[in-house]
């Protein structure tokens, strides 16, 4: 990390507002307009439901070779998510990311399989501001 470079210490996503905030302490570093899963209302229940999960997770790895420009992996599913899925007899899914666009194509709708999408330029900025281990709170 370069001297003077700010890094987010948490991320807050407001699904209903299609908004993602990068924060450092009580300071807002950046705000982004986001796209979500194709059926974003409610909690993610199973693989393939098109929903973006809600809850508290962490950014647990980075993928510089993502099919969606760059991506940051979100630690979904956690133990509670897995337990809910087991109780329903379904696979909870996984591979939930913050990522860029597919082939750079900008869309105005919710189009992911449950991920959080931003433009490629925004993803490049987020990539530089968000280290592994950053907590992310995804609110309904």
RODOSE-409378 format. One record per atom (N, C-alpha, C): residue number from 1; chain; atom name; y, x, z. Coordinates in steps of 0.1 Angstrom, whole numbers, plus 2048, in hexadecimal, padded with zeros to 3 digits. Atoms other than C-alpha are relative to their C-alpha. Example, Ala and Ser with C-alpha at 12.3 -4.5 7.8 and 13.67 -1.06 7.14 Angstrom:
residues 2
     n   chain   atom    c2    c1    c3
     1       A      N   7F4   809   800
     1       A     CA   7D3   87B   84E
     1       A      C   80C   809   800
     2       A      N   7F5   7F7   800
     2       A     CA   7F5   889   847
     2       A      C   80B   7F8   808
end
This chain:
residues 140
     n   chain   atom    c2    c1    c3
     1       A      N   7F4   809   800
     1       A     CA   800   800   800
     1       A      C   80C   809   800
     2       A      N   7F4   7F8   801
     2       A     CA   822   80E   7F6
     2       A      C   809   7FC   80C
     3       A      N   7F6   803   7F5
     3       A     CA   83D   811   811
     3       A      C   809   7F5   7FC
     4       A      N   7F7   80A   803
     4       A     CA   851   7F2   812
     4       A      C   7FA   7F4   7F9
     5       A      N   806   80B   808
     5       A     CA   838   7DC   7FF
     5       A      C   7FC   7F5   80A
     6       A      N   804   80B   7F7
     6       A     CA   834   7BA   810
     6       A      C   7F3   7FB   7FC
     7       A      N   80D   806   803
     7       A     CA   812   7AB   813
     7       A      C   7FE   7F4   809
     8       A      N   802   80C   7F9
     8       A     CA   809   788   81D
     8       A      C   7F6   802   80B
     9       A      N   80A   800   7F5
     9       A     CA   7F8   783   83E
     9       A      C   7F9   7F3   802
    10       A      N   808   80D   800
    10       A     CA   7ED   75F   837
    10       A      C   805   7F8   7F3
    11       A      N   7FE   809   80B
    11       A     CA   7EB   745   81B
    11       A      C   7FE   7F2   805
    12       A      N   801   80E   7FD
    12       A     CA   7F1   720   81F
    12       A      C   800   7F9   7F2
    13       A      N   801   808   80C
    13       A     CA   7E6   708   803
    13       A      C   801   7F1   804
    14       A      N   7FE   80E   7FE
    14       A     CA   7F2   6E4   803
    14       A      C   7FA   7F9   7F3
    15       A      N   806   806   80C
    15       A     CA   7DA   6D2   7EB
    15       A      C   808   7F5   7FB
    16       A      N   7F9   80C   804
    16       A     CA   7ED   6B2   7EA
    16       A      C   80D   803   7F8
    17       A      N   7F3   7FC   806
    17       A     CA   80D   6C4   7E0
    17       A      C   7FE   80A   7F4
    18       A      N   803   7F6   80A
    18       A     CA   7FB   6DC   7C8
    18       A      C   809   80D   802
    19       A      N   7F7   7F5   7FC
    19       A     CA   80D   6F9   7DA
    19       A      C   7F8   80A   809
    20       A      N   806   7F5   7F8
    20       A     CA   802   71B   7E8
    20       A      C   80B   808   805
    21       A      N   7F6   7F7   7FA
    21       A     CA   817   72F   800
    21       A      C   7FA   80D   805
    22       A      N   804   7F3   7FB
    22       A     CA   814   754   807
    22       A      C   80A   803   80C
    23       A      N   7F7   7FE   7F4
    23       A     CA   822   75C   82A
    23       A      C   7FE   80D   806
    24       A      N   800   7F4   7F8
    24       A     CA   82A   77A   83F
    24       A      C   807   7FD   80D
    25       A      N   7FB   805   7F3
    25       A     CA   82E   770   863
    25       A      C   806   7F2   7FD
    26       A      N   7F9   80D   802
    26       A     CA   847   753   862
    26       A      C   808   7FF   7F3
    27       A      N   7F8   7FF   80C
    27       A     CA   856   75E   841
    27       A      C   7F8   7FC   7F4
    28       A      N   807   804   80D
    28       A     CA   84D   74E   81F
    28       A      C   803   80B   7F6
    29       A      N   7FF   7F6   80A
    29       A     CA   846   769   806
    29       A      C   801   7FA   7F2
    30       A      N   801   806   80D
    30       A     CA   83D   754   7E8
    30       A      C   7FB   7F2   801
    31       A      N   805   80D   802
    31       A     CA   836   730   7DD
    31       A      C   7FB   7FF   7F2
    32       A      N   805   802   80D
    32       A     CA   820   727   7C0
    32       A      C   7FB   7F2   7FE
    33       A      N   805   80D   805
    33       A     CA   818   707   7AD
    33       A      C   7F1   803   7FC
    34       A      N   80E   7FD   802
    34       A     CA   7F2   705   7AB
    34       A      C   7F8   7F4   7F9
    35       A      N   809   80A   805
    35       A     CA   7D6   6F3   798
    35       A      C   7F3   801   809
    36       A      N   80C   801   7F7
    36       A     CA   7B7   6E8   7AC
    36       A      C   7F4   7FC   7F8
    37       A      N   80C   806   806
    37       A     CA   794   6DB   7A5
    37       A      C   803   7F3   7F9
    38       A      N   7FE   80C   809
    38       A     CA   791   6BF   78C
    38       A      C   800   7F3   808
    39       A      N   801   80C   7F7
    39       A     CA   78A   6A6   7A9
    39       A      C   805   805   80E
    40       A      N   7FB   7F9   7F4
    40       A     CA   7A0   6B5   7C5
    40       A      C   801   7F9   80D
    41       A      N   7FE   807   7F4
    41       A     CA   7A3   699   7DD
    41       A      C   7F3   800   809
    42       A      N   80B   7FF   7F7
    42       A     CA   78D   69C   7FC
    42       A      C   7FA   80E   802
    43       A      N   806   7F3   7FD
    43       A     CA   778   6B8   80A
    43       A      C   7F4   803   7F6
    44       A      N   80B   7FC   808
    44       A     CA   760   6CC   7F4
    44       A      C   7F3   7FD   807
    45       A      N   80D   804   7FA
    45       A     CA   73D   6BE   7FB
    45       A      C   7F4   807   7FB
    46       A      N   80C   7FB   807
    46       A     CA   726   6CE   7E2
    46       A      C   804   808   7F3
    47       A      N   7FF   7F9   80D
    47       A     CA   722   6E5   7C4
    47       A      C   803   7F6   7F5
    48       A      N   7FE   808   80C
    48       A     CA   731   6D6   7A5
    48       A      C   809   7F3   802
    49       A      N   7F9   80D   7FE
    49       A     CA   746   6BA   7B5
    49       A      C   80F   802   7FC
    50       A      N   7F2   7FF   805
    50       A     CA   767   6C9   7A7
    50       A      C   80B   800   80B
    51       A      N   7F6   801   7F5
    51       A     CA   778   6C9   7C9
    51       A      C   803   80E   805
    52       A      N   7FB   7F4   7F9
    52       A     CA   78C   6E5   7D9
    52       A      C   7FE   7FE   80F
    53       A      N   802   802   7F2
    53       A     CA   781   6EA   7FD
    53       A      C   80D   800   808
    54       A      N   7F5   7FF   7F6
    54       A     CA   798   6E5   81B
    54       A      C   7FA   806   80C
    55       A      N   805   7F9   7F4
    55       A     CA   796   6FA   83A
    55       A      C   807   80D   801
    56       A      N   7FB   7F2   7FD
    56       A     CA   79C   71D   848
    56       A      C   7F6   80A   7FB
    57       A      N   809   7F6   806
    57       A     CA   78D   73A   835
    57       A      C   808   80D   7FF
    58       A      N   7F9   7F3   802
    58       A     CA   796   75E   82C
    58       A      C   7FD   804   7F1
    59       A      N   802   7FA   80D
    59       A     CA   79A   771   80C
    59       A      C   7F7   80C   803
    60       A      N   80A   7F6   7FC
    60       A     CA   77A   786   80D
    60       A      C   7FC   80A   7F5
    61       A      N   802   7F6   80A
    61       A     CA   779   798   7EC
    61       A      C   809   7FE   7F4
    62       A      N   7F7   800   80C
    62       A     CA   78C   7A0   7CC
    62       A      C   7F8   802   7F4
    63       A      N   807   7FE   80D
    63       A     CA   780   79E   7A8
    63       A      C   80A   803   7F5
    64       A      N   7F6   7FC   80B
    64       A     CA   795   7B2   78F
    64       A      C   7FA   7FD   7F2
    65       A      N   806   803   80D
    65       A     CA   77D   7A8   773
    65       A      C   7FC   7F2   7FE
    66       A      N   803   80E   800
    66       A     CA   77E   783   777
    66       A      C   802   7FA   7F2
    67       A      N   7FE   807   80D
    67       A     CA   77A   76C   759
    67       A      C   80E   7F8   800
    68       A      N   7F3   807   7FF
    68       A     CA   79B   75C   766
    68       A      C   80B   80A   804
    69       A      N   7F7   7F6   7FF
    69       A     CA   7B0   77B   764
    69       A      C   7FE   809   80D
    70       A      N   803   7F9   7F3
    70       A     CA   7AE   787   789
    70       A      C   7FC   7F5   80A
    71       A      N   803   80B   7F6
    71       A     CA   79F   774   7A7
    71       A      C   7FE   806   80E
    72       A      N   802   7FD   7F2
    72       A     CA   79E   775   7CD
    72       A      C   7F6   7F5   805
    73       A      N   80A   809   7FC
    73       A     CA   77F   766   7DC
    73       A      C   803   7FB   80E
    74       A      N   7FD   808   7F4
    74       A     CA   783   74C   7F8
    74       A      C   7F2   7FF   807
    75       A      N   80C   7FF   7F9
    75       A     CA   768   74E   813
    75       A      C   7F8   7F2   802
    76       A      N   807   80C   800
    76       A     CA   75C   72A   80D
    76       A      C   7F2   802   7FA
    77       A      N   801   80A   7F4
    77       A     CA   742   71D   818
    77       A      C   7FF   808   80D
    78       A      N   802   7FA   7F2
    78       A     CA   744   725   83D
    78       A      C   7F4   7F9   806
    79       A      N   80B   806   7FA
    79       A     CA   72A   71B   856
    79       A      C   801   7F0   801
    80       A      N   7FF   80F   800
    80       A     CA   738   6F7   85A
    80       A      C   7FE   7FA   7F3
    81       A      N   802   806   80E
    81       A     CA   739   6F2   834
    81       A      C   7F2   800   7FD
    82       A      N   80E   7FF   803
    82       A     CA   715   6FE   832
    82       A      C   7F8   7F5   807
    83       A      N   807   80A   7F8
    83       A     CA   70A   6E7   84E
    83       A      C   803   7F2   7FA
    84       A      N   7FE   80E   806
    84       A     CA   71B   6C8   83E
    84       A      C   7F8   7FF   7F3
    85       A      N   808   801   80C
    85       A     CA   70A   6D0   81D
    85       A      C   7F1   7FF   803
    86       A      N   80E   801   7FC
    86       A     CA   6E8   6D5   82E
    86       A      C   7FD   7F1   804
    87       A      N   802   80E   7FB
    87       A     CA   6EC   6B3   83F
    87       A      C   800   7F6   7F5
    88       A      N   800   809   80C
    88       A     CA   6F2   6A3   81D
    88       A      C   7F5   804   7F6
    89       A      N   80B   7FC   809
    89       A     CA   6D6   6B6   80D
    89       A      C   805   806   7F2
    90       A      N   7FA   7FB   80D
    90       A     CA   6ED   6C7   7F3
    90       A      C   804   80F   802
    91       A      N   7FB   7F3   800
    91       A     CA   6F9   6EA   7EA
    91       A      C   80F   800   802
    92       A      N   7F2   801   7FD
    92       A     CA   71C   6F0   7F8
    92       A      C   809   806   7F4
    93       A      N   7F8   7F9   80B
    93       A     CA   726   705   7D9
    93       A      C   806   80D   806
    94       A      N   7FA   7F3   7FC
    94       A     CA   73A   725   7DB
    94       A      C   809   805   7F5
    95       A      N   7F8   7FA   80A
    95       A     CA   74D   73D   7C6
    95       A      C   80E   7FA   7FE
    96       A      N   7F2   806   800
    96       A     CA   76F   72D   7CF
    96       A      C   80A   80C   800
    97       A      N   7F7   7F5   802
    97       A     CA   78B   743   7C4
    97       A      C   80F   7FB   7FF
    98       A      N   7F3   802   806
    98       A     CA   7B0   746   7BF
    98       A      C   800   809   7F4
    99       A      N   801   7F9   80C
    99       A     CA   7B2   750   79B
    99       A      C   80B   7FD   7F6
   100       A      N   7F7   803   80B
   100       A     CA   7C6   752   77B
   100       A      C   7FB   7F6   7F6
   101       A      N   804   809   80A
   101       A     CA   7C1   73F   75B
   101       A      C   7F4   804   7F8
   102       A      N   80A   7FD   809
   102       A     CA   7A4   73C   744
   102       A      C   806   803   7F2
   103       A      N   7FB   7FC   80D
   103       A     CA   7AD   74F   724
   103       A      C   80F   7FF   7FF
   104       A      N   7F1   801   800
   104       A     CA   7D2   74D   72F
   104       A      C   806   7F3   7FD
   105       A      N   7FB   80E   804
   105       A     CA   7D4   728   726
   105       A      C   806   7F9   80C
   106       A      N   7FA   808   7F5
   106       A     CA   7ED   716   73C
   106       A      C   7FD   7F1   7FF
   107       A      N   804   80E   800
   107       A     CA   7E3   6F3   746
   107       A      C   809   7F9   80B
   108       A      N   7F8   807   7F6
   108       A     CA   7F7   6D8   759
   108       A      C   7F8   7F7   809
   109       A      N   808   809   7F8
   109       A     CA   7D9   6C7   769
   109       A      C   7F7   808   80A
   110       A      N   80A   7FA   7F7
   110       A     CA   7BF   6CE   784
   110       A      C   7F3   802   7F7
   111       A      N   80A   7FD   80A
   111       A     CA   7A4   6E0   76F
   111       A      C   7F5   809   805
   112       A      N   80A   7F6   7FB
   112       A     CA   790   6F8   785
   112       A      C   7F3   7F9   805
   113       A      N   80C   806   7FA
   113       A     CA   76D   6F3   793
   113       A      C   801   7FF   810
   114       A      N   7FE   801   7F2
   114       A     CA   77C   6F4   7B6
   114       A      C   809   80C   805
   115       A      N   7F8   7F4   7FD
   115       A     CA   791   714   7B5
   115       A      C   80F   7FC   800
   116       A      N   7F1   802   7FF
   116       A     CA   7B7   718   7B9
   116       A      C   805   809   7F4
   117       A      N   7FB   7F8   80C
   117       A     CA   7C7   723   798
   117       A      C   80F   801   7FF
   118       A      N   7F2   7FD   803
   118       A     CA   7E9   732   790
   118       A      C   801   807   7F2
   119       A      N   7FF   7F9   80D
   119       A     CA   7F7   743   771
   119       A      C   7FC   80E   802
   120       A      N   804   7F2   800
   120       A     CA   7EC   766   768
   120       A      C   80B   809   806
   121       A      N   7F5   7F8   7FA
   121       A     CA   80E   774   771
   121       A      C   801   7FE   80F
   122       A      N   800   803   7F2
   122       A     CA   80D   763   792
   122       A      C   7F4   806   807
   123       A      N   80C   7FA   7FB
   123       A     CA   7EA   76F   798
   123       A      C   802   80F   802
   124       A      N   7FD   7F1   7FF
   124       A     CA   7F5   793   792
   124       A      C   809   803   80C
   125       A      N   7F8   7FF   7F4
   125       A     CA   810   78E   7AC
   125       A      C   7F8   7FE   80D
   126       A      N   808   804   7F4
   126       A     CA   7F8   77E   7C5
   126       A      C   7F6   80C   803
   127       A      N   809   7F5   7FF
   127       A     CA   7DF   79A   7BF
   127       A      C   806   80C   808
   128       A      N   7F9   7F6   7F9
   128       A     CA   7F9   7B3   7CB
   128       A      C   805   7FD   80E
   129       A      N   7FB   804   7F3
   129       A     CA   804   79F   7E9
   129       A      C   7F6   7FC   80A
   130       A      N   80A   805   7F7
   130       A     CA   7E3   793   7F8
   130       A      C   7F4   80A   801
   131       A      N   80B   7F7   7FE
   131       A     CA   7CB   7AC   807
   131       A      C   7F3   7F8   804
   132       A      N   80D   806   7FB
   132       A     CA   7A6   7A5   80F
   132       A      C   802   7FE   80F
   133       A      N   7FF   803   7F2
   133       A     CA   7A3   795   831
   133       A      C   80B   7F6   804
   134       A      N   7F5   809   7FE
   134       A     CA   7C1   77F   82D
   134       A      C   7FB   7F2   803
   135       A      N   804   80E   7FD
   135       A     CA   7BC   75C   83E
   135       A      C   806   7F7   7F6
   136       A      N   7FB   80B   809
   136       A     CA   7C0   73E   827
   136       A      C   7FD   7F3   807
   137       A      N   802   80D   7FB
   137       A     CA   7C5   71B   834
   137       A      C   802   7F6   7F5
   138       A      N   7FF   80A   80B
   138       A     CA   7BE   700   81A
   138       A      C   801   7F2   806
   139       A      N   7FE   80D   7FA
   139       A     CA   7CD   6DF   825
   139       A      C   7FF   7F5   7F6
   140       A      N   801   80B   809
   140       A     CA   7C7   6BD   816
   140       A      C   80D   7FD   7F9
end
